[in-house]
Every structure is written in structure tokens, then in C-alpha cells.
Amino acid sequence: MNLNSCDICPRLCKISRYDEVGYCGAGAAVKVAQVMLHKWEEPCISGQNGAGAIFFSHCNLRCVFCQNYPISHKGKGVEITTEKLGKIFLRLQKEGASTIDLVTPTHFAPQIMKALKFAKDSGLTIPVVYNSSGYERVETIEKLSGFIDVYMPDFKYFSNEFAAKYSMAKNYVETTKEAILAMYKQVGKFITKDGVMQKGLLLRHLVLPGLRHDSMKFLDWAWENFGDDIILSLMRQYTPQNGAEGNLARKLTTFEYESVVDYAVSLGFTNAYTQEKTAASKEFIPSFDAADCKFLLD
């Protein structure tokens, strides 16, 4: 991973992050939009007190329907040092976080590794979760070995047509398949302790309006490759954002979502999370006002 000629993600911009920004919009300094004890992640990630979530600014995928548009597309947030990031990890643990939840971390992977080394050397012991879009390079995942306990990627589409249309990523499917297989190879079958995931793969999929058959193709692949050795999360929380067009301008129907859930059950998945219809609400989108974040102000 080289910030001088950035090769961290599949975009392979090959620019110097010290002088300019590539597709993701990030420079060399870590930028964070929010830090919180997040109680709305999957129960095995949030635990009793919440996941210690760090929402990183910018994104290498930047989907048109992103709920976190102000930070993923606009880059809202504040720049911090890697040492400060490491101290945030430690403070989250001190305040009772069940896990360290790295939200959209890909473009800051080298800096996060340095911060995690500092934190682990200073007493960080809770599981570290890599919460990403799934659009990763295998080479980056391999270098994260030893730093990450739980991978939580989101496999968004099983068609490059949709990936190109909604995320400008023509090679999304084959790239994400390889990355997720590398994640699983690294961490293996999931392990939980006292209801909190300690190790393994939690594979997310947001069911999108009009794409239920695409979701079923994803489930076929997931069952074929992992069976019940992973935790599956089928999300219903799609909320139309400003500018969404076509099917994405509406909410998911009950039929669409339940047909995908039923298909997962028919394949044999038992370690799976589903969501209620009420999850599709803007009230569950965190505030990204860093000026009010106690973890960033100290």
C-alpha cells in the first residue's frame, strides 16, 4: 500500500495522496466525520454498550444512493493524526465499546494499521471490525492480517451492470468476490463470545428496490462458498436519497424484501440477521456534526 502512488483500492488511481486526491477524494491525512458508541449495528457487533464506531470521511465507491452522502461524497469531517486515532480506539474501549467498528476504512488502511499498532501496544483488546463496501484489493486485505478480527463487507450487487450504473465500478462483482474470499480465508468460521463476534466474516447485503433477483444470485454464491460458517445480514434499510431515479426513487416493498429472506432460508442459512420495515428511516442515519463529537474534541 503506497500513498505516494496510491494502490490501496481497485480504482488504482496511482496518484500521490500527499499532493492530490484520487477517486475517493481523500488526501494523506486521516479524516473522520463521527465517533460514537453505535447501538444500531448488528447485535453481535454492537453488544450491550454499542460498537465503537469511527465513521471515516470519503469513500472509494460512492454509491448514488449512499445514506452517508455528506461524508462519502462531500468529505465532511475533520483531519486527525494516526496517534489521535489510536487514542480514540483506546478511549472507546475504556467507555465500554464491544468492538472497534471501522466504517468505510479502505482509503485510510495504511494509517489505520499504524493507529491499531499503537493502540494494541497500549492495551487495546476488543475485536476490530473492518466495515467496508467490499470493493477491496486482495493485496490490501492480506496486509491487514493480524490487525482485523472481523470483516463486515457489504456485497452490494451481483451484476456489473448495476455496479457501473450506481457505483461507477464496472469490475465490482469479480473484484468483490475475490476480496471477500480473501477475508474469509484470513479469519475463518465465525466465533462469538458473550454474544459479541470475536472473529470471522459478517456478510451484509442491502436489498435494493427492483433488484430482488440480483439479491438471490448473491445468496446462491454466498451459500456455495461459505454455507453457514458466516453470519449473513440482509438489510431492509434502503432510504431514497435526493437525486435517486427509477427504482431507487422508491422504498423497498415488503414483498421484495421477504422474498429475498425466504430464499435465504430455503438455501439453508440459519446464522442470519433481518430487519423490520421501520429500519428504512432517516432517523437511523447518524449525525455527522464533528463539532459536537466528544471523542474528536478532546
Contacts in CASP RR format, 6 or more apart in sequence:
PFRMAT RR
TARGET T0000
AUTHOR 0000-0000-0000
METHOD contacts of the structure
MODEL  1
MNLNSCDICPRLCKISRYDEVGYCGAGAAVKVAQVMLHKWEEPCISGQNG
AGAIFFSHCNLRCVFCQNYPISHKGKGVEITTEKLGKIFLRLQKEGASTI
DLVTPTHFAPQIMKALKFAKDSGLTIPVVYNSSGYERVETIEKLSGFIDV
YMPDFKYFSNEFAAKYSMAKNYVETTKEAILAMYKQVGKFITKDGVMQKG
LLLRHLVLPGLRHDSMKFLDWAWENFGDDIILSLMRQYTPQNGAEGNLAR
KLTTFEYESVVDYAVSLGFTNAYTQEKTAASKEFIPSFDAADCKFLLD
1 7 0 8 1.000
1 8 0 8 1.000
1 109 0 8 1.000
1 110 0 8 1.000
1 139 0 8 1.000
1 140 0 8 1.000
1 143 0 8 1.000
3 16 0 8 1.000
3 17 0 8 1.000
3 18 0 8 1.000
3 28 0 8 1.000
3 110 0 8 1.000
4 16 0 8 1.000
4 17 0 8 1.000
4 18 0 8 1.000
5 14 0 8 1.000
5 15 0 8 1.000
5 16 0 8 1.000
6 12 0 8 1.000
6 13 0 8 1.000
6 14 0 8 1.000
6 15 0 8 1.000
6 16 0 8 1.000
6 17 0 8 1.000
6 22 0 8 1.000
7 14 0 8 1.000
7 137 0 8 1.000
7 139 0 8 1.000
8 60 0 8 1.000
8 106 0 8 1.000
8 107 0 8 1.000
8 109 0 8 1.000
8 110 0 8 1.000
8 137 0 8 1.000
8 140 0 8 1.000
9 24 0 8 1.000
9 60 0 8 1.000
9 106 0 8 1.000
9 107 0 8 1.000
9 135 0 8 1.000
9 136 0 8 1.000
9 137 0 8 1.000
9 140 0 8 1.000
10 60 0 8 1.000
10 135 0 8 1.000
10 136 0 8 1.000
10 137 0 8 1.000
10 169 0 8 1.000
10 171 0 8 1.000
10 175 0 8 1.000
11 22 0 8 1.000
11 23 0 8 1.000
11 24 0 8 1.000
11 60 0 8 1.000
13 22 0 8 1.000
13 23 0 8 1.000
13 24 0 8 1.000
15 21 0 8 1.000
15 22 0 8 1.000
17 26 0 8 1.000
17 27 0 8 1.000
17 28 0 8 1.000
18 27 0 8 1.000
18 28 0 8 1.000
20 27 0 8 1.000
21 27 0 8 1.000
23 60 0 8 1.000
23 62 0 8 1.000
24 58 0 8 1.000
24 59 0 8 1.000
24 60 0 8 1.000
24 62 0 8 1.000
24 106 0 8 1.000
24 107 0 8 1.000
25 58 0 8 1.000
25 75 0 8 1.000
25 107 0 8 1.000
26 57 0 8 1.000
26 58 0 8 1.000
26 107 0 8 1.000
26 108 0 8 1.000
29 79 0 8 1.000
29 80 0 8 1.000
29 81 0 8 1.000
30 56 0 8 1.000
30 79 0 8 1.000
30 80 0 8 1.000
30 81 0 8 1.000
30 82 0 8 1.000
30 85 0 8 1.000
30 108 0 8 1.000
30 111 0 8 1.000
30 112 0 8 1.000
30 115 0 8 1.000
31 56 0 8 1.000
31 57 0 8 1.000
31 58 0 8 1.000
31 75 0 8 1.000
31 77 0 8 1.000
31 78 0 8 1.000
31 79 0 8 1.000
31 80 0 8 1.000
31 108 0 8 1.000
32 54 0 8 1.000
32 55 0 8 1.000
32 56 0 8 1.000
32 57 0 8 1.000
32 77 0 8 1.000
32 78 0 8 1.000
32 80 0 8 1.000
32 85 0 8 1.000
32 88 0 8 1.000
32 290 0 8 1.000
32 296 0 8 1.000
33 55 0 8 1.000
33 56 0 8 1.000
33 57 0 8 1.000
33 68 0 8 1.000
33 70 0 8 1.000
33 71 0 8 1.000
33 75 0 8 1.000
33 76 0 8 1.000
33 77 0 8 1.000
33 78 0 8 1.000
33 288 0 8 1.000
33 290 0 8 1.000
34 53 0 8 1.000
34 54 0 8 1.000
34 55 0 8 1.000
34 71 0 8 1.000
34 286 0 8 1.000
34 287 0 8 1.000
34 288 0 8 1.000
34 289 0 8 1.000
34 290 0 8 1.000
34 293 0 8 1.000
35 52 0 8 1.000
35 53 0 8 1.000
35 54 0 8 1.000
35 55 0 8 1.000
35 88 0 8 1.000
35 92 0 8 1.000
35 293 0 8 1.000
35 295 0 8 1.000
35 296 0 8 1.000
36 52 0 8 1.000
36 53 0 8 1.000
36 55 0 8 1.000
36 286 0 8 1.000
36 293 0 8 1.000
36 295 0 8 1.000
37 49 0 8 1.000
37 50 0 8 1.000
37 51 0 8 1.000
37 52 0 8 1.000
37 53 0 8 1.000
37 92 0 8 1.000
37 95 0 8 1.000
37 96 0 8 1.000
37 97 0 8 1.000
38 46 0 8 1.000
38 50 0 8 1.000
38 51 0 8 1.000
38 52 0 8 1.000
38 53 0 8 1.000
38 101 0 8 1.000
38 286 0 8 1.000
39 46 0 8 1.000
39 49 0 8 1.000
39 50 0 8 1.000
39 51 0 8 1.000
40 46 0 8 1.000
40 284 0 8 1.000
41 50 0 8 1.000
41 51 0 8 1.000
41 53 0 8 1.000
41 101 0 8 1.000
42 152 0 8 1.000
42 202 0 8 1.000
42 231 0 8 1.000
42 233 0 8 1.000
42 273 0 8 1.000
43 195 0 8 1.000
43 273 0 8 1.000
44 192 0 8 1.000
44 195 0 8 1.000
44 196 0 8 1.000
44 197 0 8 1.000
44 202 0 8 1.000
44 231 0 8 1.000
45 51 0 8 1.000
45 98 0 8 1.000
45 99 0 8 1.000
45 101 0 8 1.000
45 129 0 8 1.000
45 150 0 8 1.000
45 152 0 8 1.000
45 196 0 8 1.000
45 197 0 8 1.000
45 202 0 8 1.000
46 98 0 8 1.000
46 99 0 8 1.000
47 98 0 8 1.000
47 99 0 8 1.000
47 195 0 8 1.000
47 196 0 8 1.000
48 98 0 8 1.000
49 95 0 8 1.000
49 96 0 8 1.000
49 97 0 8 1.000
49 98 0 8 1.000
50 96 0 8 1.000
50 97 0 8 1.000
50 98 0 8 1.000
51 97 0 8 1.000
51 98 0 8 1.000
51 99 0 8 1.000
51 100 0 8 1.000
51 101 0 8 1.000
51 129 0 8 1.000
52 92 0 8 1.000
52 97 0 8 1.000
52 98 0 8 1.000
52 99 0 8 1.000
52 100 0 8 1.000
52 101 0 8 1.000
53 101 0 8 1.000
53 103 0 8 1.000
53 286 0 8 1.000
54 85 0 8 1.000
54 88 0 8 1.000
54 89 0 8 1.000
54 92 0 8 1.000
54 100 0 8 1.000
54 101 0 8 1.000
54 102 0 8 1.000
54 103 0 8 1.000
54 105 0 8 1.000
55 68 0 8 1.000
55 71 0 8 1.000
55 103 0 8 1.000
55 104 0 8 1.000
55 286 0 8 1.000
55 288 0 8 1.000
56 71 0 8 1.000
56 102 0 8 1.000
56 103 0 8 1.000
56 104 0 8 1.000
56 105 0 8 1.000
56 107 0 8 1.000
56 108 0 8 1.000
57 71 0 8 1.000
57 72 0 8 1.000
57 75 0 8 1.000
57 76 0 8 1.000
57 77 0 8 1.000
58 71 0 8 1.000
58 72 0 8 1.000
58 75 0 8 1.000
58 104 0 8 1.000
58 107 0 8 1.000
59 66 0 8 1.000
59 68 0 8 1.000
59 71 0 8 1.000
59 72 0 8 1.000
59 73 0 8 1.000
59 104 0 8 1.000
59 106 0 8 1.000
59 107 0 8 1.000
59 133 0 8 1.000
60 106 0 8 1.000
60 107 0 8 1.000
60 133 0 8 1.000
60 135 0 8 1.000
61 72 0 8 1.000
61 133 0 8 1.000
61 135 0 8 1.000
61 156 0 8 1.000
61 167 0 8 1.000
61 169 0 8 1.000
62 72 0 8 1.000
62 73 0 8 1.000
62 167 0 8 1.000
62 168 0 8 1.000
63 72 0 8 1.000
63 133 0 8 1.000
63 156 0 8 1.000
63 166 0 8 1.000
63 167 0 8 1.000
64 166 0 8 1.000
64 167 0 8 1.000
64 241 0 8 1.000
64 243 0 8 1.000
64 244 0 8 1.000
64 248 0 8 1.000
65 166 0 8 1.000
65 208 0 8 1.000
65 238 0 8 1.000
65 240 0 8 1.000
65 241 0 8 1.000
65 244 0 8 1.000
65 248 0 8 1.000
66 72 0 8 1.000
66 73 0 8 1.000
66 241 0 8 1.000
67 237 0 8 1.000
67 239 0 8 1.000
67 241 0 8 1.000
67 282 0 8 1.000
67 285 0 8 1.000
68 104 0 8 1.000
68 285 0 8 1.000
68 288 0 8 1.000
69 241 0 8 1.000
70 76 0 8 1.000
70 288 0 8 1.000
71 77 0 8 1.000
71 104 0 8 1.000
71 288 0 8 1.000
72 104 0 8 1.000
76 288 0 8 1.000
76 290 0 8 1.000
77 288 0 8 1.000
77 290 0 8 1.000
78 290 0 8 1.000
78 296 0 8 1.000
80 88 0 8 1.000
80 296 0 8 1.000
82 111 0 8 1.000
82 114 0 8 1.000
82 115 0 8 1.000
82 118 0 8 1.000
83 115 0 8 1.000
83 118 0 8 1.000
85 111 0 8 1.000
85 112 0 8 1.000
85 115 0 8 1.000
86 115 0 8 1.000
86 116 0 8 1.000
86 118 0 8 1.000
86 119 0 8 1.000
86 122 0 8 1.000
86 124 0 8 1.000
87 119 0 8 1.000
88 295 0 8 1.000
88 296 0 8 1.000
89 100 0 8 1.000
89 115 0 8 1.000
89 116 0 8 1.000
89 119 0 8 1.000
89 124 0 8 1.000
90 119 0 8 1.000
90 122 0 8 1.000
90 123 0 8 1.000
90 124 0 8 1.000
91 295 0 8 1.000
91 298 0 8 1.000
92 100 0 8 1.000
92 295 0 8 1.000
93 100 0 8 1.000
93 123 0 8 1.000
93 124 0 8 1.000
93 125 0 8 1.000
93 126 0 8 1.000
97 126 0 8 1.000
98 126 0 8 1.000
98 127 0 8 1.000
98 196 0 8 1.000
99 126 0 8 1.000
99 127 0 8 1.000
99 128 0 8 1.000
99 129 0 8 1.000
99 150 0 8 1.000
99 196 0 8 1.000
99 197 0 8 1.000
100 124 0 8 1.000
100 126 0 8 1.000
100 127 0 8 1.000
100 128 0 8 1.000
100 129 0 8 1.000
101 129 0 8 1.000
101 131 0 8 1.000
102 112 0 8 1.000
102 128 0 8 1.000
102 129 0 8 1.000
102 130 0 8 1.000
102 131 0 8 1.000
102 132 0 8 1.000
103 131 0 8 1.000
104 131 0 8 1.000
104 132 0 8 1.000
104 133 0 8 1.000
105 112 0 8 1.000
105 130 0 8 1.000
105 131 0 8 1.000
105 132 0 8 1.000
106 132 0 8 1.000
106 133 0 8 1.000
106 135 0 8 1.000
106 136 0 8 1.000
106 140 0 8 1.000
109 140 0 8 1.000
109 143 0 8 1.000
109 144 0 8 1.000
112 147 0 8 1.000
113 143 0 8 1.000
113 144 0 8 1.000
113 147 0 8 1.000
116 124 0 8 1.000
116 128 0 8 1.000
116 147 0 8 1.000
117 147 0 8 1.000
127 149 0 8 1.000
127 150 0 8 1.000
127 196 0 8 1.000
127 197 0 8 1.000
127 198 0 8 1.000
127 199 0 8 1.000
128 147 0 8 1.000
128 148 0 8 1.000
128 149 0 8 1.000
128 150 0 8 1.000
129 148 0 8 1.000
129 149 0 8 1.000
129 150 0 8 1.000
129 151 0 8 1.000
129 152 0 8 1.000
129 197 0 8 1.000
129 202 0 8 1.000
130 144 0 8 1.000
130 148 0 8 1.000
130 150 0 8 1.000
130 151 0 8 1.000
130 152 0 8 1.000
130 153 0 8 1.000
130 183 0 8 1.000
131 152 0 8 1.000
132 151 0 8 1.000
132 152 0 8 1.000
132 153 0 8 1.000
132 154 0 8 1.000
133 153 0 8 1.000
133 154 0 8 1.000
133 156 0 8 1.000
134 153 0 8 1.000
134 154 0 8 1.000
134 155 0 8 1.000
134 156 0 8 1.000
134 176 0 8 1.000
134 179 0 8 1.000
134 180 0 8 1.000
135 167 0 8 1.000
135 169 0 8 1.000
135 172 0 8 1.000
135 175 0 8 1.000
135 176 0 8 1.000
135 179 0 8 1.000
136 153 0 8 1.000
136 175 0 8 1.000
136 176 0 8 1.000
136 179 0 8 1.000
137 175 0 8 1.000
137 179 0 8 1.000
138 178 0 8 1.000
138 179 0 8 1.000
138 182 0 8 1.000
141 151 0 8 1.000
141 179 0 8 1.000
141 182 0 8 1.000
141 183 0 8 1.000
141 186 0 8 1.000
142 182 0 8 1.000
142 186 0 8 1.000
144 186 0 8 1.000
145 186 0 8 1.000
148 186 0 8 1.000
148 187 0 8 1.000
149 187 0 8 1.000
149 198 0 8 1.000
149 199 0 8 1.000
149 200 0 8 1.000
150 187 0 8 1.000
150 190 0 8 1.000
150 197 0 8 1.000
150 198 0 8 1.000
150 199 0 8 1.000
150 200 0 8 1.000
150 201 0 8 1.000
150 202 0 8 1.000
151 180 0 8 1.000
151 183 0 8 1.000
151 184 0 8 1.000
151 186 0 8 1.000
151 187 0 8 1.000
151 200 0 8 1.000
151 201 0 8 1.000
151 202 0 8 1.000
152 201 0 8 1.000
152 202 0 8 1.000
152 203 0 8 1.000
152 204 0 8 1.000
153 176 0 8 1.000
153 179 0 8 1.000
153 180 0 8 1.000
153 183 0 8 1.000
153 201 0 8 1.000
153 203 0 8 1.000
153 204 0 8 1.000
154 204 0 8 1.000
154 205 0 8 1.000
154 206 0 8 1.000
155 176 0 8 1.000
155 180 0 8 1.000
155 203 0 8 1.000
155 204 0 8 1.000
155 205 0 8 1.000
155 218 0 8 1.000
155 222 0 8 1.000
156 163 0 8 1.000
156 166 0 8 1.000
156 167 0 8 1.000
156 172 0 8 1.000
156 176 0 8 1.000
156 205 0 8 1.000
156 206 0 8 1.000
157 163 0 8 1.000
157 166 0 8 1.000
157 167 0 8 1.000
157 172 0 8 1.000
157 173 0 8 1.000
157 211 0 8 1.000
157 214 0 8 1.000
157 218 0 8 1.000
158 173 0 8 1.000
158 214 0 8 1.000
158 215 0 8 1.000
158 217 0 8 1.000
158 218 0 8 1.000
158 221 0 8 1.000
159 173 0 8 1.000
159 214 0 8 1.000
159 217 0 8 1.000
160 169 0 8 1.000
160 170 0 8 1.000
160 171 0 8 1.000
160 172 0 8 1.000
160 173 0 8 1.000
160 174 0 8 1.000
162 211 0 8 1.000
162 214 0 8 1.000
163 169 0 8 1.000
163 170 0 8 1.000
163 172 0 8 1.000
163 173 0 8 1.000
164 170 0 8 1.000
164 172 0 8 1.000
166 248 0 8 1.000
169 175 0 8 1.000
177 221 0 8 1.000
180 201 0 8 1.000
180 203 0 8 1.000
181 225 0 8 1.000
183 201 0 8 1.000
184 200 0 8 1.000
184 201 0 8 1.000
184 225 0 8 1.000
184 226 0 8 1.000
184 229 0 8 1.000
184 230 0 8 1.000
187 199 0 8 1.000
187 200 0 8 1.000
187 201 0 8 1.000
188 199 0 8 1.000
188 200 0 8 1.000
188 201 0 8 1.000
188 229 0 8 1.000
189 200 0 8 1.000
189 229 0 8 1.000
189 230 0 8 1.000
190 197 0 8 1.000
190 199 0 8 1.000
190 200 0 8 1.000
190 201 0 8 1.000
190 202 0 8 1.000
190 229 0 8 1.000
190 230 0 8 1.000
190 231 0 8 1.000
190 271 0 8 1.000
191 197 0 8 1.000
191 198 0 8 1.000
191 199 0 8 1.000
191 200 0 8 1.000
192 198 0 8 1.000
197 231 0 8 1.000
200 230 0 8 1.000
201 226 0 8 1.000
201 230 0 8 1.000
201 231 0 8 1.000
202 230 0 8 1.000
202 231 0 8 1.000
202 232 0 8 1.000
202 233 0 8 1.000
203 222 0 8 1.000
203 226 0 8 1.000
203 230 0 8 1.000
203 231 0 8 1.000
203 232 0 8 1.000
203 233 0 8 1.000
204 233 0 8 1.000
204 235 0 8 1.000
205 215 0 8 1.000
205 218 0 8 1.000
205 219 0 8 1.000
205 232 0 8 1.000
205 233 0 8 1.000
205 234 0 8 1.000
205 235 0 8 1.000
206 235 0 8 1.000
206 237 0 8 1.000
206 238 0 8 1.000
207 215 0 8 1.000
207 234 0 8 1.000
207 235 0 8 1.000
207 236 0 8 1.000
207 238 0 8 1.000
207 252 0 8 1.000
207 256 0 8 1.000
207 257 0 8 1.000
207 260 0 8 1.000
208 214 0 8 1.000
208 215 0 8 1.000
208 238 0 8 1.000
208 247 0 8 1.000
208 248 0 8 1.000
208 252 0 8 1.000
209 238 0 8 1.000
209 247 0 8 1.000
209 248 0 8 1.000
209 250 0 8 1.000
209 251 0 8 1.000
209 252 0 8 1.000
209 253 0 8 1.000
209 256 0 8 1.000
210 247 0 8 1.000
210 256 0 8 1.000
211 247 0 8 1.000
212 256 0 8 1.000
212 257 0 8 1.000
212 259 0 8 1.000
212 260 0 8 1.000
215 234 0 8 1.000
215 260 0 8 1.000
215 263 0 8 1.000
216 260 0 8 1.000
216 263 0 8 1.000
219 260 0 8 1.000
219 263 0 8 1.000
219 264 0 8 1.000
219 267 0 8 1.000
219 269 0 8 1.000
220 267 0 8 1.000
222 230 0 8 1.000
222 232 0 8 1.000
223 267 0 8 1.000
223 268 0 8 1.000
223 269 0 8 1.000
227 268 0 8 1.000
227 269 0 8 1.000
228 268 0 8 1.000
228 269 0 8 1.000
228 270 0 8 1.000
228 271 0 8 1.000
230 271 0 8 1.000
231 271 0 8 1.000
231 272 0 8 1.000
231 273 0 8 1.000
232 264 0 8 1.000
232 269 0 8 1.000
232 271 0 8 1.000
232 272 0 8 1.000
232 273 0 8 1.000
233 272 0 8 1.000
233 273 0 8 1.000
234 257 0 8 1.000
234 260 0 8 1.000
234 261 0 8 1.000
234 264 0 8 1.000
234 272 0 8 1.000
234 273 0 8 1.000
234 274 0 8 1.000
234 275 0 8 1.000
235 275 0 8 1.000
235 279 0 8 1.000
236 252 0 8 1.000
236 257 0 8 1.000
236 274 0 8 1.000
236 275 0 8 1.000
236 276 0 8 1.000
236 277 0 8 1.000
236 279 0 8 1.000
236 280 0 8 1.000
237 275 0 8 1.000
237 279 0 8 1.000
237 280 0 8 1.000
237 281 0 8 1.000
237 284 0 8 1.000
238 251 0 8 1.000
238 252 0 8 1.000
238 280 0 8 1.000
239 251 0 8 1.000
239 280 0 8 1.000
239 281 0 8 1.000
239 282 0 8 1.000
239 285 0 8 1.000
240 248 0 8 1.000
240 249 0 8 1.000
240 250 0 8 1.000
240 251 0 8 1.000
243 249 0 8 1.000
251 280 0 8 1.000
252 280 0 8 1.000
254 277 0 8 1.000
257 277 0 8 1.000
261 274 0 8 1.000
264 272 0 8 1.000
290 296 0 8 1.000
291 297 0 8 1.000
END
